Amino acid sequence: MCSVASLAASKSRAAEGVWSERCSVMTLLRTPSALAIAAALLAQASPASCFAPATGAAGVVRHQMAGHAPSRLHGAATRASLYTTPTCSLSVEPDLRTLVRSAGHSSALWFREIGVKTTGFLRAGKLPAHEQAMQTKQDLAHWLEIHAECDLSLWGTGKAKHPEHLLTELRGGESFLRADGKRAVKVAKVRVFDGDFELVEVSQILGAKLEGGVVSGGVLKERFGRHLAEKFKPGETPLEACGRGIAEELEQMVGRNPSIHVLNENGRVAAWEEQEISTSYPGLACVYQLYFLECEVEGLNRAATGMTFFTGEDCQLDGHCDKVHVWEWRQRDSGPTVVPDGCRPIDATLWSMD
């Protein structure tokens, strides 16, 4: 394997035409012919085309093409560069070695022509079924019926969502599909305490009108005393996702920048996996990775809200809301959150997760 450290060390020897990372003839003879051809093509590349580590302004190590000007690392531009940088991983059967090299566009075409199986951007456009499902509504519907065995006639009726909702969710990075026909979601769960009481959501009213603390109309969706929950966005830590959830769902009580007192001991987060059939997407098995934050929120207590109160989400000026949350203060369970028996634990802190 051509590692970053070895590439950096070989840079000084490149001018002398020596590249210590080339595979030996004997190694190539032990690999399949297609792999040998691919390795030979890669070996023809100049050592300058290998990636060398570079340090950005903030001290973040990244990879860039040697000899090219470093790119700025800012937001979407950073993520775009990760996909456009011509790095490749050439993968073959599991019992064979993996060659890691840098390759330009022409090398990518060579790989496709000789039929070598590759991963990443060299996959020759053949995506796995669960990734292809994100391309169009028709692709998603096909995957749901064939791979997830869902009855789409049940979708979009009553409390169930349409496939278009799932496609938007997938493209937004709030969930992803797995090859085993399941949807996976990372969820931030928040336990908000007020003394011996904690806040739970007892129901949601979809399409209701909230005016002067009074709710009218809408479709009731029972929540059965669940904690505040928010799906992760790409790149978020448990602390960021939980904080965003509090600000979005309780904004009318605490504002958009609430003061949160985190109670998790030593920054550890109780986290685990659960599996169930989604009520929003009938028949679709879902794996939920749950991350629990325990906290107190300034201004959010029984004296300020009463034992039961409402908050609206995505509300219009006339009071009509996409969703109205019904909250209730209940006697809290003693002790911190623990992983239930039978659930797979996840190692996580407020700032990181596995």
VOPAGU-2260 file (C-alpha; in pm, 1 decimal, decimal comma):
REM VOPAGU-2260
SITE   aa  ch    i         X         Y         Z
SITE  MET   A    0       0,0       0,0       0,0
SITE  CYS   A    1     129,8     344,3     -93,6
SITE  SER   A    2      75,1     537,7     231,1
SITE  VAL   A    3      85,5     915,1     283,0
SITE  ALA   A    4     405,6     886,4     486,8
SITE  SER   A    5     587,2     681,9     223,5
SITE  LEU   A    6     471,5     916,4     -52,7
SITE  ALA   A    7     604,5    1216,6     135,6
SITE  ALA   A    8     936,5    1040,5     193,0
SITE  SER   A    9     968,8     950,0    -174,1
SITE  LYS   A   10     910,9    1304,4    -293,3
SITE  SER   A   11    1276,3    1400,2    -253,5
SITE  ARG   A   12    1378,9    1095,8    -456,0
SITE  ALA   A   13    1138,4    1170,2    -739,8
SITE  ALA   A   14    1386,4    1397,4    -919,0
SITE  GLU   A   15    1629,3    1106,8    -946,4
SITE  GLY   A   16    1361,7     895,0   -1113,4
SITE  VAL   A   17    1340,9     649,3    -827,3
SITE  TRP   A   18    1002,6     555,9    -688,8
SITE  SER   A   19    1039,8     313,4    -402,8
SITE  GLU   A   20     667,4     238,8    -390,4
SITE  ARG   A   21     647,0      51,8    -723,3
SITE  CYS   A   22     529,3    -302,2    -690,7
SITE  SER   A   23     789,9    -566,9    -762,7
SITE  VAL   A   24     767,1    -797,5   -1063,8
SITE  MET   A   25     718,7   -1099,1    -838,8
SITE  THR   A   26     424,1    -931,9    -663,6
SITE  LEU   A   27     255,7    -858,5    -996,4
SITE  LEU   A   28     302,3   -1219,1   -1107,0
SITE  ARG   A   29     102,5   -1334,8    -804,7
SITE  THR   A   30    -199,3   -1116,9    -888,8
SITE  PRO   A   31    -469,9   -1173,3   -1152,6
SITE  SER   A   32    -386,8   -1046,2   -1497,8
SITE  ALA   A   33    -637,9    -760,0   -1488,6
SITE  LEU   A   34    -495,6    -638,4   -1159,9
SITE  ALA   A   35    -142,8    -668,1   -1291,3
SITE  ILE   A   36    -233,9    -454,4   -1591,9
SITE  ALA   A   37    -393,7    -193,2   -1367,1
SITE  ALA   A   38     -90,5    -187,1   -1139,3
SITE  ALA   A   39     138,9    -149,3   -1437,5
SITE  LEU   A   40     -63,2     144,6   -1565,8
SITE  LEU   A   41     -48,0     310,2   -1228,1
SITE  ALA   A   42     324,0     253,3   -1201,7
SITE  GLN   A   43     368,7     463,2   -1516,1
SITE  ALA   A   44     234,4     769,5   -1340,1
SITE  SER   A   45     484,0    1028,0   -1228,5
SITE  PRO   A   46     554,5    1024,7    -853,9
SITE  ALA   A   47     452,7    1391,6    -858,6
SITE  SER   A   48      98,3    1273,2    -924,2
SITE  CYS   A   49      84,0    1106,5    -585,7
SITE  PHE   A   50     -85,9    1291,7    -307,3
SITE  ALA   A   51     122,5    1461,2     -40,2
SITE  PRO   A   52     -10,1    1585,2     294,9
SITE  ALA   A   53     -68,7    1958,3     318,6
SITE  THR   A   54    -170,3    2168,0     615,5
SITE  GLY   A   55    -444,6    2426,7     582,5
SITE  ALA   A   56    -466,8    2762,1     754,5
SITE  ALA   A   57    -640,9    2606,4    1052,4
SITE  GLY   A   58    -378,6    2333,7    1088,4
SITE  VAL   A   59    -601,1    2068,5     929,7
SITE  VAL   A   60    -414,2    1804,0     735,1
SITE  ARG   A   61    -562,0    1726,3     394,9
SITE  HIS   A   62    -451,9    1569,8      68,3
SITE  GLN   A   63    -382,8    1764,2    -247,5
SITE  MET   A   64    -218,8    1690,2    -578,5
SITE  ALA   A   65     151,6    1763,5    -549,5
SITE  GLY   A   66     251,6    2062,7    -754,5
SITE  HIS   A   67     -99,3    2210,9    -756,8
SITE  ALA   A   68    -203,7    2518,0    -566,6
SITE  PRO   A   69    -383,8    2437,5    -239,7
SITE  SER   A   70    -757,8    2493,7    -242,0
SITE  ARG   A   71    -953,2    2680,5      22,5
SITE  LEU   A   72   -1129,6    2470,4     282,2
SITE  HIS   A   73   -1460,8    2644,3     335,6
SITE  GLY   A   74   -1803,6    2476,8     371,6
SITE  ALA   A   75   -1952,6    2332,5      54,7
SITE  ALA   A   76   -1634,0    2407,2    -139,8
SITE  THR   A   77   -1446,5    2173,9      94,0
SITE  ARG   A   78   -1694,4    1890,9      48,0
SITE  ALA   A   79   -1692,0    1939,6    -328,0
SITE  SER   A   80   -1313,3    1914,9    -338,8
SITE  LEU   A   81   -1325,2    1580,0    -161,0
SITE  TYR   A   82   -1527,0    1436,0    -448,1
SITE  THR   A   83   -1348,1    1602,0    -738,1
SITE  THR   A   84    -991,6    1533,3    -625,5
SITE  PRO   A   85    -867,7    1247,7    -847,6
SITE  THR   A   86    -782,5     998,1    -573,6
SITE  CYS   A   87    -880,2     637,2    -618,5
SITE  SER   A   88    -881,4     309,4    -431,4
SITE  LEU   A   89    -845,5       3,3    -652,3
SITE  SER   A   90   -1016,8    -289,3    -482,3
SITE  VAL   A   91   -1017,9    -652,5    -591,3
SITE  GLU   A   92   -1122,1    -975,8    -420,3
SITE  PRO   A   93   -1091,8    -969,5     -37,9
SITE  ASP   A   94    -810,9   -1226,5     -30,1
SITE  LEU   A   95    -588,8   -1012,9    -254,0
SITE  ARG   A   96    -394,4    -702,6    -162,0
SITE  THR   A   97    -540,2    -357,1    -221,8
SITE  LEU   A   98    -339,0    -110,9    -424,9
SITE  VAL   A   99    -379,5     255,4    -342,5
SITE  ARG   A  100    -248,1     501,4    -596,9
SITE  SER   A  101    -335,1     837,4    -743,1
SITE  ALA   A  102    -481,6     840,3   -1090,7
SITE  GLY   A  103    -594,4    1098,3   -1341,5
SITE  HIS   A  104    -894,1    1082,5   -1570,4
SITE  SER   A  105    -712,7     877,3   -1836,4
SITE  SER   A  106    -616,9     610,8   -1582,8
SITE  ALA   A  107    -979,4     592,3   -1473,1
SITE  LEU   A  108   -1080,0     518,1   -1832,0
SITE  TRP   A  109    -815,7     246,6   -1853,8
SITE  PHE   A  110    -958,3      76,4   -1545,5
SITE  ARG   A  111   -1304,5      71,9   -1697,9
SITE  GLU   A  112   -1178,0     -62,9   -2030,6
SITE  ILE   A  113   -1000,1    -361,3   -1874,5
SITE  GLY   A  114   -1297,8    -434,2   -1648,5
SITE  VAL   A  115   -1128,7    -409,9   -1310,1
SITE  LYS   A  116   -1376,6    -384,0   -1022,0
SITE  THR   A  117   -1323,6     -55,2    -843,5
SITE  THR   A  118   -1475,9     151,2    -564,8
SITE  GLY   A  119   -1539,2     522,3    -520,2
SITE  PHE   A  120   -1538,0     743,2    -828,6
SITE  LEU   A  121   -1383,2     464,1   -1038,8
SITE  ARG   A  122   -1690,3     244,1   -1004,9
SITE  ALA   A  123   -1766,5     286,3   -1375,7
SITE  GLY   A  124   -2104,5     438,6   -1292,3
SITE  LYS   A  125   -2248,6     109,5   -1161,1
SITE  LEU   A  126   -2396,0     203,0    -823,1
SITE  PRO   A  127   -2526,7     -48,6    -569,2
SITE  ALA   A  128   -2905,7     -72,7    -568,7
SITE  HIS   A  129   -2945,8     116,0    -240,3
SITE  GLU   A  130   -2741,6     407,2    -376,4
SITE  GLN   A  131   -2905,9     401,5    -718,3
SITE  ALA   A  132   -3239,7     441,9    -537,5
SITE  MET   A  133   -3149,7     803,6    -458,7
SITE  GLN   A  134   -3125,1     907,1    -823,4
SITE  THR   A  135   -3493,9     954,1    -910,9
SITE  LYS   A  136   -3838,3     895,2    -762,0
SITE  GLN   A  137   -3881,5     598,2    -993,7
SITE  ASP   A  138   -3551,8     443,0    -879,2
SITE  LEU   A  139   -3652,9     485,1    -514,8
SITE  ALA   A  140   -3996,3     332,9    -571,9
SITE  HIS   A  141   -3836,4      33,8    -747,1
SITE  TRP   A  142   -3590,5     -20,6    -458,8
SITE  LEU   A  143   -3866,0       6,4    -196,3
SITE  GLU   A  144   -4080,3    -254,1    -371,5
SITE  ILE   A  145   -3806,1    -500,0    -473,6
SITE  HIS   A  146   -3539,5    -474,6    -202,3
SITE  ALA   A  147   -3735,5    -345,4      98,8
SITE  GLU   A  148   -4058,8    -529,5       2,3
SITE  CYS   A  149   -4278,1    -227,9      80,8
SITE  ASP   A  150   -4638,8    -192,4     -32,6
SITE  LEU   A  151   -4634,3     159,9    -175,4
SITE  SER   A  152   -5012,6     171,1    -192,9
SITE  LEU   A  153   -5000,0     238,4     182,8
SITE  TRP   A  154   -4766,9     534,7     143,1
SITE  GLY   A  155   -4911,7     884,2     131,9
SITE  THR   A  156   -5233,8     784,3     308,6
SITE  GLY   A  157   -5336,1     892,7     658,4
SITE  LYS   A  158   -5026,2     959,1     868,6
SITE  ALA   A  159   -4789,6     789,9     621,3
SITE  LYS   A  160   -4555,8     998,3     406,9
SITE  HIS   A  161   -4502,7     987,6      31,5
SITE  PRO   A  162   -4186,4     838,3    -126,0
SITE  GLU   A  163   -4092,4    1194,3    -224,1
SITE  HIS   A  164   -4052,5    1279,8     144,7
SITE  LEU   A  165   -3806,1     993,7     186,0
SITE  LEU   A  166   -3612,9    1098,5    -124,1
SITE  THR   A  167   -3578,6    1453,8      13,3
SITE  GLU   A  168   -3463,6    1313,1     346,2
SITE  LEU   A  169   -3202,7    1091,0     179,5
SITE  ARG   A  170   -3066,3    1369,0     -38,1
SITE  GLY   A  171   -3048,5    1597,2     266,2
SITE  GLY   A  172   -2834,7    1342,4     448,4
SITE  GLU   A  173   -3083,2    1295,7     734,7
SITE  SER   A  174   -3100,2     921,7     670,3
SITE  PHE   A  175   -2952,0     663,5     435,2
SITE  LEU   A  176   -3043,8     330,1     281,2
SITE  ARG   A  177   -2854,1      10,5     352,6
SITE  ALA   A  178   -2784,6    -283,1     125,3
SITE  ASP   A  179   -2991,9    -510,9     350,9
SITE  GLY   A  180   -3310,8    -320,6     258,7
SITE  LYS   A  181   -3328,3    -100,0     567,6
SITE  ARG   A  182   -3331,1     271,8     631,9
SITE  ALA   A  183   -3079,7     396,5     889,7
SITE  VAL   A  184   -3118,6     715,8    1091,0
SITE  LYS   A  185   -2899,5     888,0    1348,6
SITE  VAL   A  186   -3122,2    1054,9    1606,9
SITE  ALA   A  187   -3037,0    1304,1    1880,3
SITE  LYS   A  188   -3259,6    1251,6    2185,3
SITE  VAL   A  189   -3287,5    1521,7    2451,9
SITE  ARG   A  190   -3396,8    1475,4    2812,5
SITE  VAL   A  191   -3487,4    1821,6    2945,1
SITE  PHE   A  192   -3517,5    1833,2    3325,7
SITE  ASP   A  193   -3689,7    2066,9    3567,0
SITE  GLY   A  194   -3613,8    1935,7    3914,5
SITE  ASP   A  195   -3780,1    1595,4    3950,8
SITE  PHE   A  196   -3969,6    1636,4    3623,0
SITE  GLU   A  197   -3867,7    1591,0    3262,1
SITE  LEU   A  198   -4020,9    1709,5    2936,1
SITE  VAL   A  199   -4181,2    1462,0    2694,2
SITE  GLU   A  200   -4383,3    1493,3    2375,2
SITE  VAL   A  201   -4722,8    1327,1    2409,8
SITE  SER   A  202   -4852,3    1394,9    2057,6
SITE  GLN   A  203   -4819,4    1592,6    1736,4
SITE  ILE   A  204   -5099,1    1763,0    1544,3
SITE  LEU   A  205   -5023,6    1783,7    1173,7
SITE  GLY   A  206   -5156,3    2078,3     974,0
SITE  ALA   A  207   -5315,7    2244,9    1277,4
SITE  LYS   A  208   -5364,1    2611,0    1364,4
SITE  LEU   A  209   -5194,1    2743,6    1679,3
SITE  GLU   A  210   -5318,4    3080,9    1795,0
SITE  GLY   A  211   -5306,7    3228,7    2144,4
SITE  GLY   A  212   -5206,8    2893,2    2293,3
SITE  VAL   A  213   -5514,2    2725,2    2143,5
SITE  VAL   A  214   -5490,7    2449,5    1879,5
SITE  SER   A  215   -5761,7    2384,4    1620,0
SITE  GLY   A  216   -5792,2    2141,2    1328,4
SITE  GLY   A  217   -5521,0    1907,4    1209,8
SITE  VAL   A  218   -5452,3    1533,3    1225,1
SITE  LEU   A  219   -5347,8    1385,7    1561,2
SITE  LYS   A  220   -5036,7    1167,7    1576,7
SITE  GLU   A  221   -4969,9    1002,9    1912,5
SITE  ARG   A  222   -4613,6    1018,5    2046,9
SITE  PHE   A  223   -4671,6     833,4    2375,0
SITE  GLY   A  224   -4439,6    1039,9    2591,4
SITE  ARG   A  225   -4127,0    1047,5    2373,8
SITE  HIS   A  226   -3829,3    1270,1    2435,9
SITE  LEU   A  227   -3747,7    1557,2    2204,1
SITE  ALA   A  228   -3580,5    1406,4    1899,1
SITE  GLU   A  229   -3397,5    1546,8    1598,8
SITE  LYS   A  230   -3233,0    1367,2    1308,0
SITE  PHE   A  231   -2864,3    1437,9    1259,5
SITE  LYS   A  232   -2747,6    1642,0     966,4
SITE  PRO   A  233   -2422,6    1545,7     788,5
SITE  GLY   A  234   -2116,3    1624,2     998,7
SITE  GLU   A  235   -2303,1    1711,1    1318,9
SITE  THR   A  236   -2186,6    1598,3    1662,8
SITE  PRO   A  237   -2438,3    1479,5    1924,8
SITE  LEU   A  238   -2410,9    1815,0    2103,0
SITE  GLU   A  239   -2477,3    2013,1    1784,7
SITE  ALA   A  240   -2772,4    1797,0    1680,4
SITE  CYS   A  241   -2930,9    1814,3    2026,3
SITE  GLY   A  242   -2882,6    2190,2    2047,9
SITE  ARG   A  243   -3038,5    2240,4    1705,1
SITE  GLY   A  244   -3333,9    2021,6    1803,8
SITE  ILE   A  245   -3403,9    2230,2    2114,0
SITE  ALA   A  246   -3382,3    2554,5    1916,6
SITE  GLU   A  247   -3609,2    2431,1    1635,4
SITE  GLU   A  248   -3884,8    2257,3    1830,8
SITE  LEU   A  249   -3893,4    2481,6    2139,4
SITE  GLU   A  250   -3805,0    2814,4    1977,4
SITE  GLN   A  251   -4131,3    2978,5    2084,6
SITE  MET   A  252   -4034,4    2913,4    2447,3
SITE  VAL   A  253   -3655,9    2953,5    2453,4
SITE  GLY   A  254   -3563,8    3143,6    2134,7
SITE  ARG   A  255   -3324,5    3047,0    1858,4
SITE  ASN   A  256   -3012,9    3058,1    2075,3
SITE  PRO   A  257   -3113,7    2889,1    2402,3
SITE  SER   A  258   -2888,8    2863,9    2706,7
SITE  ILE   A  259   -2836,8    2491,8    2771,0
SITE  HIS   A  260   -2682,6    2341,8    3084,9
SITE  VAL   A  261   -2550,6    1998,2    2984,3
SITE  LEU   A  262   -2567,0    1732,0    3258,2
SITE  ASN   A  263   -2390,7    1440,8    3085,5
SITE  GLU   A  264   -2115,4    1321,6    3316,5
SITE  ASN   A  265   -1764,5    1364,0    3171,2
SITE  GLY   A  266   -1917,3    1444,6    2833,5
SITE  ARG   A  267   -2020,9    1083,3    2777,2
SITE  VAL   A  268   -2337,4    1014,3    2577,7
SITE  ALA   A  269   -2555,5     707,9    2627,6
SITE  ALA   A  270   -2610,4     572,8    2275,5
SITE  TRP   A  271   -2740,4     252,4    2118,4
SITE  GLU   A  272   -2915,1      99,7    1816,6
SITE  GLU   A  273   -3282,8       6,6    1791,7
SITE  GLN   A  274   -3478,5    -143,0    1503,1
SITE  GLU   A  275   -3847,0    -104,6    1419,2
SITE  ILE   A  276   -4089,8     -66,2    1130,1
SITE  SER   A  277   -4146,9     299,2    1049,4
SITE  THR   A  278   -4497,8     440,0    1086,0
SITE  SER   A  279   -4408,8     725,9     851,1
SITE  TYR   A  280   -4288,3     484,3     582,4
SITE  PRO   A  281   -4509,9     170,3     607,0
SITE  GLY   A  282   -4326,4    -159,4     576,4
SITE  LEU   A  283   -3978,2      -5,4     572,0
SITE  ALA   A  284   -3753,4    -149,9     843,4
SITE  CYS   A  285   -3548,3     120,1    1013,0
SITE  VAL   A  286   -3235,2     108,7    1225,8
SITE  TYR   A  287   -3221,2     401,1    1467,0
SITE  GLN   A  288   -2894,0     506,4    1627,2
SITE  LEU   A  289   -2998,1     703,3    1936,3
SITE  TYR   A  290   -2775,9     955,4    2118,0
SITE  PHE   A  291   -2905,9    1095,1    2449,1
SITE  LEU   A  292   -2828,6    1440,7    2588,2
SITE  GLU   A  293   -2938,8    1530,0    2942,7
SITE  CYS   A  294   -2980,1    1898,9    3018,2
SITE  GLU   A  295   -3163,1    2193,0    3169,6
SITE  VAL   A  296   -3271,0    2482,3    2947,3
SITE  GLU   A  297   -3292,9    2836,3    3078,6
SITE  GLY   A  298   -3653,8    2960,8    3082,1
SITE  LEU   A  299   -3797,9    2613,8    3023,3
SITE  ASN   A  300   -3968,3    2498,9    3343,1
SITE  ARG   A  301   -4312,3    2423,0    3485,0
SITE  ALA   A  302   -4350,6    2772,5    3628,4
SITE  ALA   A  303   -4305,2    2927,1    3281,5
SITE  THR   A  304   -4494,5    2675,8    3068,1
SITE  GLY   A  305   -4744,7    2498,3    3291,2
SITE  MET   A  306   -4765,6    2118,4    3300,6
SITE  THR   A  307   -4882,1    2102,6    2934,7
SITE  PHE   A  308   -4802,6    2341,8    2649,9
SITE  PHE   A  309   -4781,2    2365,0    2269,5
SITE  THR   A  310   -4516,8    2476,3    2022,7
SITE  GLY   A  311   -4557,3    2514,0    1647,1
SITE  GLU   A  312   -4312,8    2417,2    1373,5
SITE  ASP   A  313   -4302,4    2588,4    1032,4
SITE  CYS   A  314   -4592,7    2818,6    1115,0
SITE  GLN   A  315   -4741,5    3085,2     888,3
SITE  LEU   A  316   -4845,4    3435,5     989,5
SITE  ASP   A  317   -5209,1    3325,7    1017,2
SITE  GLY   A  318   -5115,3    3060,5    1274,9
SITE  HIS   A  319   -5136,8    2754,2    1050,0
SITE  CYS   A  320   -4844,7    2520,5    1125,4
SITE  ASP   A  321   -4695,9    2223,4     947,3
SITE  LYS   A  322   -4675,0    2054,9    1286,2
SITE  VAL   A  323   -4782,1    2138,6    1643,4
SITE  HIS   A  324   -4597,4    1963,9    1928,3
SITE  VAL   A  325   -4787,4    1881,9    2248,1
SITE  TRP   A  326   -4549,9    1879,5    2548,3
SITE  GLU   A  327   -4598,7    1758,8    2901,3
SITE  TRP   A  328   -4390,5    1759,1    3220,1
SITE  ARG   A  329   -4378,9    1415,0    3382,3
SITE  GLN   A  330   -4210,6    1269,9    3688,5
SITE  ARG   A  331   -3857,1    1181,9    3582,9
SITE  ASP   A  332   -3696,6     841,6    3610,8
SITE  SER   A  333   -3417,1     821,6    3865,3
SITE  GLY   A  334   -3057,8     797,4    3751,5
SITE  PRO   A  335   -2887,8     874,5    3419,2
SITE  THR   A  336   -2980,0     724,0    3082,5
SITE  VAL   A  337   -2848,9     368,7    3034,6
SITE  VAL   A  338   -2836,0     135,4    2734,7
SITE  PRO   A  339   -3135,0    -105,2    2743,8
SITE  ASP   A  340   -3069,8    -477,8    2759,4
SITE  GLY   A  341   -3042,1    -637,9    2418,1
SITE  CYS   A  342   -2946,5    -316,9    2236,5
SITE  ARG   A  343   -2606,9    -271,6    2073,1
SITE  PRO   A  344   -2423,6      11,2    2254,7
SITE  ILE   A  345   -2247,8     286,7    2060,4
SITE  ASP   A  346   -1933,7     454,9    2191,4
SITE  ALA   A  347   -1998,6     831,2    2183,8
SITE  THR   A  348   -1927,0    1161,8    2354,1
SITE  LEU   A  349   -2084,4    1504,9    2314,0
SITE  TRP   A  350   -1828,5    1580,8    2042,6
SITE  SER   A  351   -1775,7    1248,0    1865,0
SITE  MET   A  352   -1932,7     911,1    1782,4
SITE  ASP   A  353   -1827,3     582,2    1623,3
